[in-house]
């Protein structure tokens, strides 16, 4: 393959997509392609899409149009969940040359190489790519140097009534331990990752087909030499038994931050969503987490405006969120997704009402954040350095603690991104959700 061909990637949605995009970038580089920033002309432009909401789906389509406008002669590729849904519906996008769903991702490189063969043939005389000059690789710095996403599970069989993922991602399946260890070792030894985020569409289902649990996988991954932290992406409360949670105390590299999805704090709404648990079950689960991992922080997702959600039911959610002391709540509006049971349910909550509820939860989340972080003030915590920028006569550094607190601190000398330092948490920053600290050890 010609070494002057260029590519760019835009990634929307979840950490699973981020992993898939990173892997695609690696493979294309191995074939001699050179990465350029998305939005500048390129020979191949890949949009790894999301369709979890109509907003995400619309943004994915907009990115396709933007790619075509920037690279009129390039190969525009749409992959991910929006592509999967389009294929299921038998639809196309005129601006996309190739629409490859999730099921085709494993074969996507071959499909791309076949499509660009005409480009390489046309340049066999030695002419350069019209998009190959004046740009340099500009990968995601934090992802490339510090924190890597490792997909260990794919698919979901929960079939929540509002969610399209079981249809776009397929049945649950796990990556074998040997394959995970091989990839994790490579990520640490070859790419320098200090923290690995284990991710999956329904991560907590990992190993179910073999009678194993996610804990069995974590115990193996933490043996990888040079790895400092293992972080988990979103977990489903239905798969987290008290016994499984109590075993987290025996996993020293496991970061004490857990994103455990909730979706609603009202039992009637949870039943209508098909969530398979109650608020009482969720509360007991979080109590077990906090008893087992005392410094753990918890984040979650809340969906507002589910069909039929009343003001009373939403107030129940607000009160439950306050009670649970989440570090952060990701609130998002209900979006009817094609083919899901709830898509046509009535009564439909007006988007303006759902948005107001979203904003209120966001405000409550900010209040909770300040309340939660206060208990950590005065503590010394390990921080993985993400950035170190010159600021006046010193250096401004930032990173995340093990329990997911954003920290900023000043030093006289630069700190190496990816290094682990000890920072005394001093006070809450005045401009947002971050903490001012003082470095006390390297």
VMD Tcl script that draws the C-alpha trace (Angstrom):
set ca {
  {0.00 0.00 0.00}
  {1.27 3.46 -0.89}
  {2.70 5.29 2.09}
  {1.33 8.67 1.09}
  {-2.35 7.82 1.62}
  {-4.00 9.63 4.50}
  {-6.94 8.89 6.77}
  {-8.91 10.51 9.56}
  {-11.40 9.18 12.09}
  {-14.29 10.77 13.97}
  {-15.65 8.81 16.92}
  {-19.05 9.34 18.50}
  {-20.60 7.62 21.49}
  {-19.29 5.07 23.93}
  {-15.90 3.80 25.07}
  {-16.45 0.68 22.97}
  {-16.44 2.89 19.89}
  {-13.31 4.64 21.14}
  {-11.56 1.28 21.38}
  {-12.77 0.22 17.93}
  {-11.51 3.50 16.42}
  {-8.12 3.19 18.09}
  {-7.77 -0.31 16.69}
  {-8.76 0.85 13.20}
  {-6.15 3.61 13.38}
  {-3.45 1.12 14.36}
  {-4.35 -1.19 11.50}
  {-4.40 1.56 8.89}
  {-1.01 2.81 10.05}
  {0.36 -0.72 9.71}
  {-0.74 -0.60 6.06}
  {1.17 2.64 5.53}
  {-1.63 5.17 5.92}
  {-0.88 8.43 7.71}
  {-3.41 9.90 10.11}
  {-4.55 13.51 9.83}
  {-7.05 15.44 11.95}
  {-10.72 14.96 11.13}
  {-12.06 17.86 9.10}
  {-9.05 18.30 6.84}
  {-8.89 16.58 3.42}
  {-8.02 12.88 3.56}
  {-8.07 9.87 1.25}
  {-10.12 7.83 3.73}
  {-12.49 9.34 6.29}
  {-14.11 7.05 8.85}
  {-17.07 8.05 11.02}
  {-17.57 5.57 13.87}
  {-21.15 6.41 14.69}
  {-23.65 6.29 17.54}
  {-27.42 5.93 17.44}
  {-28.28 5.65 21.14}
  {-30.36 8.84 20.77}
  {-31.78 10.67 17.77}
  {-29.36 13.52 18.52}
  {-26.37 11.18 18.30}
  {-27.75 9.66 15.11}
  {-28.25 13.09 13.53}
  {-24.73 14.12 14.54}
  {-23.33 10.97 12.94}
  {-25.06 11.81 9.65}
  {-23.86 15.40 9.87}
  {-20.29 14.15 10.27}
  {-20.68 12.13 7.08}
  {-21.73 15.26 5.20}
  {-18.85 17.19 6.71}
  {-16.43 14.46 5.67}
  {-17.70 14.50 2.11}
  {-17.42 18.30 1.93}
  {-13.83 18.22 3.19}
  {-12.77 15.24 1.06}
  {-14.83 15.25 -2.14}
  {-12.52 12.69 -3.79}
  {-11.91 10.64 -0.64}
  {-13.51 7.41 0.55}
  {-16.12 8.23 3.21}
  {-16.87 5.31 5.50}
  {-19.74 5.13 8.01}
  {-19.44 2.38 10.61}
  {-20.81 1.76 14.11}
  {-24.39 1.67 15.37}
  {-25.89 4.20 12.93}
  {-24.47 2.16 10.07}
  {-25.87 -1.03 11.59}
  {-29.32 0.53 11.88}
  {-29.20 1.83 8.29}
  {-28.29 -1.64 7.02}
  {-31.12 -3.20 9.02}
  {-33.55 -0.69 7.53}
  {-32.17 -1.16 4.01}
  {-31.33 2.55 3.85}
  {-28.33 4.41 2.45}
  {-26.58 7.76 2.79}
  {-25.59 9.35 -0.54}
  {-22.51 10.99 1.01}
  {-21.14 7.68 2.30}
  {-19.23 5.39 -0.07}
  {-19.21 2.49 2.39}
  {-21.71 1.71 5.16}
  {-20.37 -1.05 7.41}
  {-22.27 -2.02 10.55}
  {-20.78 -3.38 13.74}
  {-20.95 -6.91 12.40}
  {-18.59 -5.87 9.59}
  {-16.00 -4.07 11.72}
  {-13.73 -7.10 11.87}
  {-13.60 -7.04 8.09}
  {-13.58 -3.27 7.69}
  {-9.89 -2.88 6.89}
  {-10.17 -5.33 3.99}
  {-13.24 -3.49 2.68}
  {-11.42 -0.16 2.90}
  {-8.30 -1.49 1.18}
  {-10.40 -2.84 -1.68}
  {-12.14 0.49 -2.10}
  {-8.93 2.51 -2.15}
  {-7.15 0.17 -4.54}
  {-8.20 2.38 -7.42}
  {-6.53 5.33 -5.67}
  {-3.22 3.51 -5.29}
  {-3.38 2.26 -8.88}
  {-3.91 5.79 -10.13}
  {-0.81 6.90 -8.23}
  {1.45 4.05 -9.26}
  {3.40 6.45 -11.45}
  {4.67 8.16 -8.31}
  {2.20 10.99 -8.04}
  {1.35 11.93 -4.48}
  {-2.02 11.90 -2.78}
  {-3.72 15.26 -3.20}
  {-4.45 15.03 0.54}
  {-1.04 13.85 1.65}
  {0.90 17.06 2.25}
  {1.36 19.53 5.10}
  {-0.33 17.50 7.84}
  {1.09 15.37 10.62}
  {-0.42 12.68 12.80}
  {-2.50 14.20 15.57}
  {-3.92 11.32 17.59}
  {-5.78 11.74 20.86}
  {-2.90 12.48 23.21}
  {-4.37 11.24 26.48}
  {-5.60 8.05 24.86}
  {-2.32 7.46 23.04}
  {0.01 8.00 25.99}
  {-1.84 7.37 29.25}
  {-5.26 5.76 29.26}
  {-6.18 3.01 26.83}
  {-9.57 1.44 26.19}
  {-9.61 -2.33 25.84}
  {-12.84 -3.89 24.60}
  {-13.34 -7.26 26.26}
  {-17.05 -7.79 25.62}
  {-19.55 -7.13 22.86}
  {-23.34 -7.29 22.64}
  {-26.28 -7.15 25.06}
  {-29.33 -9.28 25.82}
  {-31.01 -7.04 28.39}
  {-33.53 -5.53 25.95}
  {-34.46 -2.49 28.02}
  {-37.58 -1.12 26.35}
  {-35.91 2.16 25.31}
  {-32.55 0.83 24.11}
  {-31.50 -0.02 20.57}
  {-28.13 -1.60 21.45}
  {-29.29 -5.25 21.56}
  {-30.38 -4.76 17.95}
  {-27.27 -2.92 16.73}
  {-24.64 -4.81 18.77}
  {-26.02 -8.35 18.76}
  {-25.91 -11.09 21.39}
  {-23.39 -10.98 24.28}
  {-19.97 -12.48 23.63}
  {-16.72 -12.25 25.54}
  {-13.10 -11.92 24.47}
  {-11.06 -14.88 25.81}
  {-8.69 -14.17 28.71}
  {-5.63 -15.10 26.66}
  {-6.51 -12.58 23.97}
  {-7.20 -9.87 26.55}
  {-3.86 -10.48 28.28}
  {-1.97 -10.41 25.00}
  {-3.56 -7.12 24.01}
  {-3.18 -5.56 27.47}
  {0.52 -6.49 27.57}
  {1.02 -4.92 24.15}
  {-0.82 -1.75 25.18}
  {1.49 -1.32 28.18}
  {4.81 -2.46 26.70}
  {4.53 -1.05 23.16}
  {2.24 1.95 23.56}
  {3.07 3.03 27.10}
  {-0.42 2.99 28.58}
  {-0.35 3.26 32.37}
  {-4.07 2.81 32.84}
  {-6.37 0.43 30.99}
  {-10.13 0.89 30.90}
  {-11.90 -2.43 30.41}
  {-14.95 -1.75 28.32}
  {-17.84 -3.53 26.68}
  {-21.39 -2.97 25.54}
  {-22.50 -4.84 28.66}
  {-19.16 -5.24 30.44}
  {-20.59 -6.93 33.52}
  {-21.62 -9.92 31.34}
  {-17.99 -10.78 30.56}
  {-17.24 -14.50 30.96}
  {-20.83 -15.58 31.51}
  {-20.64 -18.17 28.73}
  {-17.69 -19.86 30.48}
  {-18.98 -19.65 34.05}
  {-16.52 -16.85 34.82}
  {-17.04 -13.34 36.18}
  {-15.52 -9.96 35.42}
  {-13.48 -10.32 38.63}
  {-11.68 -13.34 37.14}
  {-10.61 -11.19 34.21}
  {-9.48 -8.26 36.37}
  {-7.37 -10.61 38.52}
  {-5.49 -11.72 35.40}
  {-5.11 -8.29 33.79}
  {-3.59 -6.81 36.95}
  {-0.61 -9.18 36.52}
  {0.48 -7.31 33.36}
  {3.93 -5.78 34.11}
  {4.00 -1.98 34.17}
  {0.24 -1.50 34.46}
  {-0.70 0.96 37.22}
  {-4.50 1.02 37.11}
  {-7.49 -0.89 35.82}
  {-10.65 1.13 35.41}
  {-14.07 -0.23 34.47}
  {-16.54 1.34 32.07}
  {-20.30 1.26 32.67}
  {-21.69 -1.62 34.74}
  {-25.23 -3.01 34.85}
  {-26.54 -3.38 38.41}
  {-28.41 -6.58 37.50}
  {-25.11 -8.41 37.05}
  {-23.41 -7.20 40.25}
  {-24.07 -9.60 43.10}
  {-22.98 -8.67 46.66}
  {-20.44 -11.52 46.57}
  {-18.91 -10.25 43.33}
  {-18.68 -6.71 44.71}
  {-17.06 -7.84 47.97}
  {-14.28 -9.51 45.99}
  {-13.25 -6.08 44.64}
  {-11.34 -5.60 47.88}
  {-8.88 -8.27 46.66}
  {-8.08 -6.48 43.39}
  {-5.39 -3.88 44.21}
  {-5.15 -2.29 40.74}
  {-8.91 -1.81 40.42}
  {-9.66 1.92 40.49}
  {-12.18 2.84 43.21}
  {-14.61 4.50 40.83}
  {-17.63 2.69 39.42}
  {-20.17 3.86 36.86}
  {-23.30 1.85 37.65}
  {-26.26 2.69 35.42}
  {-29.58 3.57 37.08}
  {-31.77 5.30 34.42}
  {-34.55 6.23 36.89}
  {-35.08 6.63 40.63}
  {-38.74 5.61 40.43}
  {-39.76 1.95 40.65}
  {-42.74 2.26 38.29}
  {-40.57 3.83 35.61}
  {-37.86 1.21 36.14}
  {-40.48 -1.52 35.59}
  {-41.71 0.13 32.39}
  {-38.11 0.46 31.21}
  {-37.60 -3.27 31.70}
  {-34.63 -2.61 33.97}
  {-35.19 -5.71 36.10}
  {-34.36 -4.13 39.47}
  {-35.80 -1.75 42.05}
  {-34.39 1.34 43.72}
  {-34.10 -0.64 46.97}
  {-31.93 -3.24 45.22}
  {-29.77 -0.52 43.70}
  {-29.37 1.23 47.05}
  {-28.27 -1.99 48.78}
  {-25.79 -2.62 45.97}
  {-24.21 0.83 46.34}
  {-24.04 0.35 50.12}
  {-22.10 -2.88 49.52}
  {-19.73 -1.10 47.13}
  {-19.02 1.64 49.66}
  {-18.56 -0.84 52.51}
  {-16.13 -2.87 50.40}
  {-14.24 0.06 48.81}
  {-14.53 2.92 51.35}
  {-13.05 5.63 49.09}
  {-15.07 4.64 46.03}
  {-16.99 7.22 44.05}
  {-20.10 6.33 42.06}
  {-21.35 7.87 38.83}
  {-24.48 6.95 36.90}
  {-26.85 7.60 33.98}
  {-30.40 8.95 34.27}
  {-32.90 9.07 31.40}
  {-35.56 11.79 31.61}
  {-38.86 12.03 29.78}
  {-39.49 8.30 29.43}
  {-43.03 7.83 28.06}
  {-45.54 8.36 30.86}
  {-43.01 9.75 33.36}
  {-45.02 12.02 35.65}
  {-43.84 14.98 37.71}
  {-44.19 12.82 40.84}
  {-42.06 10.06 39.35}
  {-39.40 12.54 38.31}
  {-39.36 14.03 41.83}
  {-38.75 10.50 43.13}
  {-35.73 10.33 40.84}
  {-34.39 13.69 42.04}
  {-34.76 12.64 45.67}
  {-33.09 9.30 45.02}
  {-30.17 10.98 43.25}
  {-29.67 13.28 46.25}
  {-29.85 10.32 48.62}
  {-27.28 8.26 46.73}
  {-24.61 11.00 46.67}
  {-23.38 10.28 43.16}
  {-20.16 11.99 42.16}
  {-21.74 12.77 38.80}
  {-24.95 12.07 36.92}
  {-25.04 11.86 33.15}
  {-28.60 12.98 32.42}
  {-30.05 12.60 28.94}
  {-33.49 12.89 27.33}
  {-35.54 9.94 26.14}
  {-35.24 9.47 22.41}
  {-37.57 7.05 20.59}
  {-35.35 4.58 18.75}
  {-36.68 2.59 15.78}
  {-37.68 -0.96 16.64}
  {-37.68 -0.55 20.42}
  {-40.91 -1.23 22.38}
  {-41.02 2.22 23.98}
  {-40.66 4.09 20.69}
  {-44.42 4.48 20.25}
  {-45.57 4.45 23.86}
  {-47.90 7.13 25.15}
  {-48.23 9.53 26.79}
  {-45.19 11.14 25.20}
  {-43.37 13.61 27.44}
  {-42.76 16.91 25.57}
  {-39.07 17.41 24.72}
  {-39.07 20.77 26.52}
  {-40.20 19.07 29.75}
  {-37.63 16.29 29.36}
  {-34.91 18.92 28.79}
  {-35.96 20.87 31.87}
  {-35.73 17.67 33.90}
  {-32.30 17.00 32.42}
  {-31.10 20.44 33.46}
  {-32.45 20.04 36.97}
  {-30.64 16.72 37.40}
  {-27.46 18.34 36.11}
  {-27.82 21.07 38.74}
  {-28.41 18.49 41.48}
  {-25.38 16.56 40.20}
  {-23.18 19.64 40.60}
  {-24.44 20.10 44.15}
  {-23.74 16.45 44.89}
  {-20.24 16.73 43.44}
  {-19.24 19.47 45.86}
  {-20.72 17.50 48.74}
  {-18.95 14.26 47.79}
  {-15.49 15.75 47.19}
  {-15.45 17.54 50.54}
  {-14.85 14.26 52.35}
  {-11.62 13.80 50.38}
  {-10.17 17.23 51.16}
  {-6.94 16.92 53.13}
  {-6.27 13.42 51.76}
  {-3.22 12.41 49.77}
  {-4.23 10.50 46.65}
  {-2.39 8.99 43.67}
  {-2.86 11.03 40.51}
  {-2.03 9.87 37.00}
  {-0.58 12.87 35.17}
  {-2.41 13.70 31.94}
  {-1.09 17.17 31.09}
  {1.83 19.35 32.09}
  {1.84 22.81 30.49}
  {4.21 25.70 31.05}
  {2.53 28.48 33.01}
  {4.60 31.54 33.84}
  {7.74 30.41 35.62}
  {6.28 27.02 36.52}
  {4.14 24.19 35.21}
  {0.40 23.61 35.45}
  {-0.44 19.92 35.78}
  {-3.70 18.01 35.68}
  {-4.83 14.43 36.05}
  {-7.28 12.04 37.65}
  {-7.09 10.45 41.07}
  {-7.74 6.75 41.40}
  {-11.33 7.55 42.43}
  {-12.02 9.82 39.44}
  {-11.46 13.28 40.90}
  {-10.05 15.85 38.50}
  {-7.05 17.60 40.11}
  {-4.89 20.55 39.10}
  {-1.62 21.53 40.75}
  {1.49 23.63 40.13}
  {5.13 22.51 40.07}
  {8.44 24.18 39.35}
  {9.35 21.50 36.79}
  {7.27 19.61 34.22}
  {5.71 16.26 35.07}
  {5.78 13.41 32.59}
  {2.32 12.48 31.31}
  {1.63 8.92 32.38}
  {3.62 9.20 35.59}
  {2.01 8.61 38.97}
  {2.39 11.28 41.65}
  {0.92 11.81 45.10}
  {-1.14 14.97 45.51}
  {-2.64 16.49 48.63}
  {-6.21 17.53 47.86}
  {-6.48 21.08 49.14}
  {-9.63 22.86 47.98}
  {-12.38 22.90 45.36}
  {-11.57 24.92 42.24}
  {-13.58 28.03 41.59}
  {-14.25 27.52 37.87}
  {-15.71 24.04 37.65}
  {-15.67 20.47 38.85}
  {-12.01 20.12 39.74}
  {-9.82 20.23 42.83}
  {-6.71 22.28 43.57}
  {-3.92 20.20 45.06}
  {-0.28 20.24 46.15}
  {2.19 17.60 45.05}
  {3.76 15.75 47.98}
  {5.54 12.87 46.28}
  {6.54 11.34 42.94}
}
mol new
graphics top color blue
foreach p $ca { graphics top sphere $p radius 0.5 }
foreach p [lrange $ca 0 end-1] q [lrange $ca 1 end] { graphics top cylinder $p $q radius 0.2 }
display resetview
